[in-house]
Amino acid sequence: MTRVRGDGSVKCPKCGIKISPEDTTEEIYTVLEPVMRDNVLEKIVVQCKRCQSRISLVGFKPHEES
């Protein structure tokens, strides 16, 4: 994946709640669909549980080997 600043969290664009990749409880959001292309993660669609917004997280890059 691409390098991100901070802890990789994003805010829901509608209600502002923090969506963190470290949260595995699915209390704040639900992963609806990981979208793959040629065995590479292209985007992840999540749904905010507070306001029900669907959010597409994009910008993933394949791991480059040294």
Biotite code that builds the C-alpha atoms (Angstrom):
import biotite.structure as struc

atoms = struc.array([
    struc.Atom([0.000, 0.000, 0.000], chain_id="A", res_id=1, res_name="MET", atom_name="CA", element="C"),
    struc.Atom([1.065, 3.563, -0.389], chain_id="A", res_id=2, res_name="THR", atom_name="CA", element="C"),
    struc.Atom([2.652, 5.280, 2.541], chain_id="A", res_id=3, res_name="ARG", atom_name="CA", element="C"),
    struc.Atom([0.180, 7.298, 4.565], chain_id="A", res_id=4, res_name="VAL", atom_name="CA", element="C"),
    struc.Atom([0.749, 9.973, 7.116], chain_id="A", res_id=5, res_name="ARG", atom_name="CA", element="C"),
    struc.Atom([-0.418, 9.321, 10.620], chain_id="A", res_id=6, res_name="GLY", atom_name="CA", element="C"),
    struc.Atom([-2.159, 6.086, 11.518], chain_id="A", res_id=7, res_name="ASP", atom_name="CA", element="C"),
    struc.Atom([-4.110, 5.670, 8.271], chain_id="A", res_id=8, res_name="GLY", atom_name="CA", element="C"),
    struc.Atom([-7.387, 6.912, 9.724], chain_id="A", res_id=9, res_name="SER", atom_name="CA", element="C"),
    struc.Atom([-9.890, 8.895, 7.678], chain_id="A", res_id=10, res_name="VAL", atom_name="CA", element="C"),
    struc.Atom([-12.967, 10.861, 8.681], chain_id="A", res_id=11, res_name="LYS", atom_name="CA", element="C"),
    struc.Atom([-16.392, 10.072, 7.306], chain_id="A", res_id=12, res_name="CYS", atom_name="CA", element="C"),
    struc.Atom([-17.121, 12.914, 4.880], chain_id="A", res_id=13, res_name="PRO", atom_name="CA", element="C"),
    struc.Atom([-20.739, 13.160, 6.075], chain_id="A", res_id=14, res_name="LYS", atom_name="CA", element="C"),
    struc.Atom([-20.656, 12.817, 9.881], chain_id="A", res_id=15, res_name="CYS", atom_name="CA", element="C"),
    struc.Atom([-16.927, 13.211, 10.630], chain_id="A", res_id=16, res_name="GLY", atom_name="CA", element="C"),
    struc.Atom([-16.465, 10.072, 12.726], chain_id="A", res_id=17, res_name="ILE", atom_name="CA", element="C"),
    struc.Atom([-12.943, 8.619, 12.680], chain_id="A", res_id=18, res_name="LYS", atom_name="CA", element="C"),
    struc.Atom([-12.603, 5.465, 10.586], chain_id="A", res_id=19, res_name="ILE", atom_name="CA", element="C"),
    struc.Atom([-9.436, 3.652, 11.585], chain_id="A", res_id=20, res_name="SER", atom_name="CA", element="C"),
    struc.Atom([-7.872, 0.619, 9.896], chain_id="A", res_id=21, res_name="PRO", atom_name="CA", element="C"),
    struc.Atom([-6.839, -0.501, 13.384], chain_id="A", res_id=22, res_name="GLU", atom_name="CA", element="C"),
    struc.Atom([-10.510, -0.910, 14.423], chain_id="A", res_id=23, res_name="ASP", atom_name="CA", element="C"),
    struc.Atom([-11.355, -4.559, 13.823], chain_id="A", res_id=24, res_name="THR", atom_name="CA", element="C"),
    struc.Atom([-14.587, -4.513, 15.871], chain_id="A", res_id=25, res_name="THR", atom_name="CA", element="C"),
    struc.Atom([-16.815, -3.160, 13.069], chain_id="A", res_id=26, res_name="GLU", atom_name="CA", element="C"),
    struc.Atom([-18.540, -0.924, 15.635], chain_id="A", res_id=27, res_name="GLU", atom_name="CA", element="C"),
    struc.Atom([-17.803, 2.246, 13.619], chain_id="A", res_id=28, res_name="ILE", atom_name="CA", element="C"),
    struc.Atom([-17.791, 0.945, 10.049], chain_id="A", res_id=29, res_name="TYR", atom_name="CA", element="C"),
    struc.Atom([-18.299, -2.198, 7.998], chain_id="A", res_id=30, res_name="THR", atom_name="CA", element="C"),
    struc.Atom([-16.153, -3.335, 5.086], chain_id="A", res_id=31, res_name="VAL", atom_name="CA", element="C"),
    struc.Atom([-18.600, -3.879, 2.229], chain_id="A", res_id=32, res_name="LEU", atom_name="CA", element="C"),
    struc.Atom([-16.312, -4.791, -0.628], chain_id="A", res_id=33, res_name="GLU", atom_name="CA", element="C"),
    struc.Atom([-12.616, -5.071, -1.364], chain_id="A", res_id=34, res_name="PRO", atom_name="CA", element="C"),
    struc.Atom([-12.167, -4.406, -5.095], chain_id="A", res_id=35, res_name="VAL", atom_name="CA", element="C"),
    struc.Atom([-9.316, -6.309, -6.725], chain_id="A", res_id=36, res_name="MET", atom_name="CA", element="C"),
    struc.Atom([-7.854, -5.935, -10.213], chain_id="A", res_id=37, res_name="ARG", atom_name="CA", element="C"),
    struc.Atom([-5.193, -8.357, -11.442], chain_id="A", res_id=38, res_name="ASP", atom_name="CA", element="C"),
    struc.Atom([-4.721, -9.650, -7.858], chain_id="A", res_id=39, res_name="ASN", atom_name="CA", element="C"),
    struc.Atom([-3.978, -6.107, -6.620], chain_id="A", res_id=40, res_name="VAL", atom_name="CA", element="C"),
    struc.Atom([-6.181, -4.221, -4.157], chain_id="A", res_id=41, res_name="LEU", atom_name="CA", element="C"),
    struc.Atom([-7.672, -1.279, -6.069], chain_id="A", res_id=42, res_name="GLU", atom_name="CA", element="C"),
    struc.Atom([-10.121, 0.067, -3.485], chain_id="A", res_id=43, res_name="LYS", atom_name="CA", element="C"),
    struc.Atom([-12.101, -0.828, -0.397], chain_id="A", res_id=44, res_name="ILE", atom_name="CA", element="C"),
    struc.Atom([-15.723, 0.209, 0.023], chain_id="A", res_id=45, res_name="VAL", atom_name="CA", element="C"),
    struc.Atom([-16.759, 0.737, 3.646], chain_id="A", res_id=46, res_name="VAL", atom_name="CA", element="C"),
    struc.Atom([-20.004, 1.890, 5.223], chain_id="A", res_id=47, res_name="GLN", atom_name="CA", element="C"),
    struc.Atom([-20.147, 4.242, 8.189], chain_id="A", res_id=48, res_name="CYS", atom_name="CA", element="C"),
    struc.Atom([-22.432, 2.799, 10.847], chain_id="A", res_id=49, res_name="LYS", atom_name="CA", element="C"),
    struc.Atom([-23.315, 6.232, 12.253], chain_id="A", res_id=50, res_name="ARG", atom_name="CA", element="C"),
    struc.Atom([-24.712, 7.857, 9.072], chain_id="A", res_id=51, res_name="CYS", atom_name="CA", element="C"),
    struc.Atom([-24.747, 4.897, 6.628], chain_id="A", res_id=52, res_name="GLN", atom_name="CA", element="C"),
    struc.Atom([-22.498, 6.685, 4.088], chain_id="A", res_id=53, res_name="SER", atom_name="CA", element="C"),
    struc.Atom([-20.612, 4.452, 1.684], chain_id="A", res_id=54, res_name="ARG", atom_name="CA", element="C"),
    struc.Atom([-16.982, 5.471, 1.333], chain_id="A", res_id=55, res_name="ILE", atom_name="CA", element="C"),
    struc.Atom([-14.511, 4.276, -1.306], chain_id="A", res_id=56, res_name="SER", atom_name="CA", element="C"),
    struc.Atom([-10.922, 4.182, -0.085], chain_id="A", res_id=57, res_name="LEU", atom_name="CA", element="C"),
    struc.Atom([-8.514, 4.282, -3.034], chain_id="A", res_id=58, res_name="VAL", atom_name="CA", element="C"),
    struc.Atom([-4.819, 4.825, -3.651], chain_id="A", res_id=59, res_name="GLY", atom_name="CA", element="C"),
    struc.Atom([-3.448, 1.397, -2.866], chain_id="A", res_id=60, res_name="PHE", atom_name="CA", element="C"),
    struc.Atom([-0.282, 0.337, -4.639], chain_id="A", res_id=61, res_name="LYS", atom_name="CA", element="C"),
    struc.Atom([1.246, -3.136, -4.865], chain_id="A", res_id=62, res_name="PRO", atom_name="CA", element="C"),
    struc.Atom([4.132, -3.868, -2.557], chain_id="A", res_id=63, res_name="HIS", atom_name="CA", element="C"),
    struc.Atom([7.405, -3.284, -4.379], chain_id="A", res_id=64, res_name="GLU", atom_name="CA", element="C"),
    struc.Atom([10.033, -5.881, -3.665], chain_id="A", res_id=65, res_name="GLU", atom_name="CA", element="C"),
    struc.Atom([13.657, -4.813, -3.230], chain_id="A", res_id=66, res_name="SER", atom_name="CA", element="C"),
])
